[in-house]
């Protein structure tokens, strides 16, 4: 049996992460010592490593909980894993496209502002640079 700190060391995670994962049910203590310390089985170190790998692939803790529940029930979670990661890829592509459009707008604005003087707020204007920017003039391609 492993204490929180021993499990943290074996799984290369901070102790507070082990406690958090136990609190949200991603890992389950197998018992407690007389002093109230939670005890974990050595297999929980494997679960902690699995969680770290899944997070590195972009899975949320909620998704990881769903995946591990299927596995704990003896069901293969692999079909769900494929669907989830395919959805993440689509979402990432959409975010990347939006970020590229934002980058383009920012670069166009900066280019337009290069020769414009600094302005002083006059009660009608906050920053004439931003106020002079016309979103309809932006080439989002």
Phi and psi in degrees as GROMACS dihedral restraints (atoms count N, CA, C in turn):
[ dihedral_restraints ]
;  ai    aj    ak    al  type     phi  dphi    fc
    3     4     5     6     1  -119.9    20    10
    4     5     6     7     1   140.6    20    10
    6     7     8     9     1   -79.0    20    10
    7     8     9    10     1   172.4    20    10
    9    10    11    12     1   -56.2    20    10
   10    11    12    13     1   -47.2    20    10
   12    13    14    15     1   -66.1    20    10
   13    14    15    16     1   -38.2    20    10
   15    16    17    18     1   -66.4    20    10
   16    17    18    19     1   -42.7    20    10
   18    19    20    21     1   -63.9    20    10
   19    20    21    22     1   -40.0    20    10
   21    22    23    24     1   -60.7    20    10
   22    23    24    25     1   -44.6    20    10
   24    25    26    27     1   -63.3    20    10
   25    26    27    28     1   -47.7    20    10
   27    28    29    30     1   -63.8    20    10
   28    29    30    31     1   -35.4    20    10
   30    31    32    33     1   -95.9    20    10
   31    32    33    34     1     1.8    20    10
   33    34    35    36     1    57.1    20    10
   34    35    36    37     1    44.1    20    10
   36    37    38    39     1  -129.3    20    10
   37    38    39    40     1   150.3    20    10
   39    40    41    42     1   -64.7    20    10
   40    41    42    43     1   150.4    20    10
   42    43    44    45     1   -59.0    20    10
   43    44    45    46     1   -36.5    20    10
   45    46    47    48     1   -64.6    20    10
   46    47    48    49     1   -28.8    20    10
   48    49    50    51     1   -70.6    20    10
   49    50    51    52     1   -41.8    20    10
   51    52    53    54     1   -58.6    20    10
   52    53    54    55     1   -46.8    20    10
   54    55    56    57     1   -61.9    20    10
   55    56    57    58     1   -42.0    20    10
   57    58    59    60     1   -64.1    20    10
   58    59    60    61     1   -46.8    20    10
   60    61    62    63     1   -61.6    20    10
   61    62    63    64     1   -36.1    20    10
   63    64    65    66     1   -67.0    20    10
   64    65    66    67     1   -41.3    20    10
   66    67    68    69     1   -63.8    20    10
   67    68    69    70     1   -36.9    20    10
   69    70    71    72     1   -92.9    20    10
   70    71    72    73     1     2.4    20    10
   72    73    74    75     1    88.4    20    10
   73    74    75    76     1    11.4    20    10
   75    76    77    78     1   -74.2    20    10
   76    77    78    79     1   -32.1    20    10
   78    79    80    81     1  -128.7    20    10
   79    80    81    82     1   153.6    20    10
   81    82    83    84     1  -125.7    20    10
   82    83    84    85     1   123.4    20    10
   84    85    86    87     1   -60.3    20    10
   85    86    87    88     1   144.0    20    10
   87    88    89    90     1   -92.5    20    10
   88    89    90    91     1   -11.9    20    10
   90    91    92    93     1   174.6    20    10
   91    92    93    94     1  -176.7    20    10
   93    94    95    96     1  -135.0    20    10
   94    95    96    97     1   144.8    20    10
   96    97    98    99     1   -77.8    20    10
   97    98    99   100     1   171.1    20    10
   99   100   101   102     1   -57.4    20    10
  100   101   102   103     1   -27.3    20    10
  102   103   104   105     1   -87.6    20    10
  103   104   105   106     1     5.0    20    10
  105   106   107   108     1    89.2    20    10
  106   107   108   109     1    -1.0    20    10
  108   109   110   111     1   -67.3    20    10
  109   110   111   112     1   135.7    20    10
  111   112   113   114     1   -75.8    20    10
  112   113   114   115     1   141.9    20    10
  114   115   116   117     1  -117.8    20    10
  115   116   117   118     1   142.1    20    10
  117   118   119   120     1  -125.1    20    10
  118   119   120   121     1   155.4    20    10
  120   121   122   123     1   -83.4    20    10
  121   122   123   124     1   154.9    20    10
  123   124   125   126     1   -55.6    20    10
  124   125   126   127     1   -30.0    20    10
  126   127   128   129     1   -64.3    20    10
  127   128   129   130     1   -21.1    20    10
  129   130   131   132     1   -66.5    20    10
  130   131   132   133     1   -24.2    20    10
  132   133   134   135     1   -65.6    20    10
  133   134   135   136     1   -38.4    20    10
  135   136   137   138     1   -64.8    20    10
  136   137   138   139     1   -40.4    20    10
  138   139   140   141     1   -63.5    20    10
  139   140   141   142     1   -41.0    20    10
  141   142   143   144     1   -62.4    20    10
  142   143   144   145     1   -41.4    20    10
  144   145   146   147     1   -64.9    20    10
  145   146   147   148     1   -40.7    20    10
  147   148   149   150     1   -59.4    20    10
  148   149   150   151     1   -45.6    20    10
  150   151   152   153     1   -60.0    20    10
  151   152   153   154     1   -44.4    20    10
  153   154   155   156     1   -61.6    20    10
  154   155   156   157     1   -43.3    20    10
  156   157   158   159     1   -64.9    20    10
  157   158   159   160     1   -42.4    20    10
  159   160   161   162     1   -63.2    20    10
  160   161   162   163     1   -40.5    20    10
  162   163   164   165     1   -63.3    20    10
  163   164   165   166     1   -38.5    20    10
  165   166   167   168     1   -63.9    20    10
  166   167   168   169     1   -25.0    20    10
  168   169   170   171     1   -89.6    20    10
  169   170   171   172     1     2.5    20    10
  171   172   173   174     1    95.5    20    10
  172   173   174   175     1     5.3    20    10
  174   175   176   177     1   -74.0    20    10
  175   176   177   178     1   140.9    20    10
  177   178   179   180     1   -81.3    20    10
  178   179   180   181     1   163.6    20    10
  180   181   182   183     1   -62.1    20    10
  181   182   183   184     1   -34.7    20    10
  183   184   185   186     1   -64.0    20    10
  184   185   186   187     1   -44.0    20    10
  186   187   188   189     1   -65.3    20    10
  187   188   189   190     1   -39.7    20    10
  189   190   191   192     1   -63.9    20    10
  190   191   192   193     1   -40.2    20    10
  192   193   194   195     1   -60.5    20    10
  193   194   195   196     1   -43.8    20    10
  195   196   197   198     1   -61.7    20    10
  196   197   198   199     1   -44.3    20    10
  198   199   200   201     1   -62.3    20    10
  199   200   201   202     1   -47.4    20    10
  201   202   203   204     1   -69.1    20    10
  202   203   204   205     1   -31.8    20    10
  204   205   206   207     1   -63.6    20    10
  205   206   207   208     1   -43.0    20    10
  207   208   209   210     1   -59.2    20    10
  208   209   210   211     1   -46.6    20    10
  210   211   212   213     1   -63.0    20    10
  211   212   213   214     1   -41.4    20    10
  213   214   215   216     1   -64.7    20    10
  214   215   216   217     1   -27.3    20    10
  216   217   218   219     1   -87.9    20    10
  217   218   219   220     1     4.3    20    10
  219   220   221   222     1    82.7    20    10
  220   221   222   223     1    10.6    20    10
  222   223   224   225     1   -99.0    20    10
  223   224   225   226     1   145.5    20    10
  225   226   227   228     1   -76.7    20    10
  226   227   228   229     1   124.9    20    10
  228   229   230   231     1   -88.7    20    10
  229   230   231   232     1     2.0    20    10
  231   232   233   234     1   -61.3    20    10
  232   233   234   235     1   -39.1    20    10
  234   235   236   237     1   -62.6    20    10
  235   236   237   238     1   -43.0    20    10
  237   238   239   240     1   -64.9    20    10
  238   239   240   241     1   -39.3    20    10
  240   241   242   243     1   -59.5    20    10
  241   242   243   244     1   -44.4    20    10
  243   244   245   246     1   -61.6    20    10
  244   245   246   247     1   -45.1    20    10
  246   247   248   249     1   -62.7    20    10
  247   248   249   250     1   -43.2    20    10
  249   250   251   252     1   -63.1    20    10
  250   251   252   253     1   -46.1    20    10
  252   253   254   255     1   -70.3    20    10
  253   254   255   256     1   -32.7    20    10
  255   256   257   258     1   -63.0    20    10
  256   257   258   259     1   -41.2    20    10
  258   259   260   261     1   -63.6    20    10
  259   260   261   262     1   -42.6    20    10
  261   262   263   264     1   -62.0    20    10
  262   263   264   265     1   -39.7    20    10
  264   265   266   267     1   -62.3    20    10
  265   266   267   268     1   -45.3    20    10
  267   268   269   270     1   -61.1    20    10
  268   269   270   271     1   -45.1    20    10
  270   271   272   273     1   -64.1    20    10
  271   272   273   274     1   -40.6    20    10
  273   274   275   276     1   -63.7    20    10
  274   275   276   277     1   -42.1    20    10
  276   277   278   279     1   -60.9    20    10
  277   278   279   280     1   -42.3    20    10
  279   280   281   282     1   -63.4    20    10
  280   281   282   283     1   -42.9    20    10
  282   283   284   285     1   -64.5    20    10
  283   284   285   286     1   -40.8    20    10
  285   286   287   288     1   -61.5    20    10
  286   287   288   289     1   -44.6    20    10
  288   289   290   291     1   -60.9    20    10
  289   290   291   292     1   -42.5    20    10
  291   292   293   294     1   -64.8    20    10
  292   293   294   295     1   -39.7    20    10
  294   295   296   297     1   -66.4    20    10
  295   296   297   298     1   -37.9    20    10
  297   298   299   300     1   -64.9    20    10
  298   299   300   301     1   -39.2    20    10
  300   301   302   303     1   -64.4    20    10
  301   302   303   304     1   -42.7    20    10
  303   304   305   306     1   -61.9    20    10
  304   305   306   307     1   -44.3    20    10
  306   307   308   309     1   -58.4    20    10
  307   308   309   310     1   -43.5    20    10
  309   310   311   312     1   -62.5    20    10
  310   311   312   313     1   -45.0    20    10
  312   313   314   315     1   -60.8    20    10
  313   314   315   316     1   -42.8    20    10
  315   316   317   318     1   -62.8    20    10
  316   317   318   319     1   -43.9    20    10
  318   319   320   321     1   -65.5    20    10
  319   320   321   322     1   -40.1    20    10
  321   322   323   324     1   -64.9    20    10
  322   323   324   325     1   -40.9    20    10
  324   325   326   327     1   -63.1    20    10
  325   326   327   328     1   -46.7    20    10
  327   328   329   330     1   -61.5    20    10
  328   329   330   331     1   -40.6    20    10
  330   331   332   333     1   -63.0    20    10
  331   332   333   334     1   -42.2    20    10
  333   334   335   336     1   -64.2    20    10
  334   335   336   337     1   -34.7    20    10
  336   337   338   339     1   -82.7    20    10
  337   338   339   340     1   -10.9    20    10
  339   340   341   342     1   -52.4    20    10
  340   341   342   343     1   -43.2    20    10
  342   343   344   345     1   -99.9    20    10
  343   344   345   346     1     5.9    20    10
  345   346   347   348     1   -88.8    20    10
  346   347   348   349     1   140.7    20    10
  348   349   350   351     1   -75.4    20    10
  349   350   351   352     1   160.4    20    10
  351   352   353   354     1   -69.7    20    10
  352   353   354   355     1   144.1    20    10
  354   355   356   357     1  -115.0    20    10
  355   356   357   358     1   161.9    20    10
  357   358   359   360     1  -110.7    20    10
  358   359   360   361     1   131.4    20    10
  360   361   362   363     1   -56.4    20    10
  361   362   363   364     1   135.0    20    10
  363   364   365   366     1  -121.7    20    10
  364   365   366   367     1    16.0    20    10
  366   367   368   369     1    92.6    20    10
  367   368   369   370     1   -21.6    20    10
  369   370   371   372     1  -109.0    20    10
  370   371   372   373     1   -16.7    20    10
  372   373   374   375     1  -133.2    20    10
  373   374   375   376     1   140.0    20    10
  375   376   377   378     1   -95.7    20    10
  376   377   378   379     1   -55.2    20    10
  378   379   380   381     1  -147.7    20    10
  379   380   381   382     1   109.3    20    10
  381   382   383   384     1   -64.4    20    10
  382   383   384   385     1   -21.2    20    10
  384   385   386   387     1   -62.2    20    10
  385   386   387   388     1   -53.5    20    10
  387   388   389   390     1   -65.4    20    10
  388   389   390   391     1   -41.7    20    10
  390   391   392   393     1   -67.0    20    10
  391   392   393   394     1   -23.5    20    10
  393   394   395   396     1   -83.5    20    10
  394   395   396   397     1   -11.0    20    10
  396   397   398   399     1   -79.5    20    10
  397   398   399   400     1   122.4    20    10
  399   400   401   402     1  -106.4    20    10
  400   401   402   403     1   112.7    20    10
  402   403   404   405     1   -59.6    20    10
  403   404   405   406     1   -27.0    20    10
  405   406   407   408     1   -71.1    20    10
  406   407   408   409     1   -18.0    20    10
  408   409   410   411     1   -86.6    20    10
  409   410   411   412     1    -2.0    20    10
  411   412   413   414     1   -81.6    20    10
  412   413   414   415     1   134.3    20    10
  414   415   416   417     1   -95.2    20    10
  415   416   417   418     1   104.3    20    10
  417   418   419   420     1   -80.9    20    10
  418   419   420   421     1     8.8    20    10
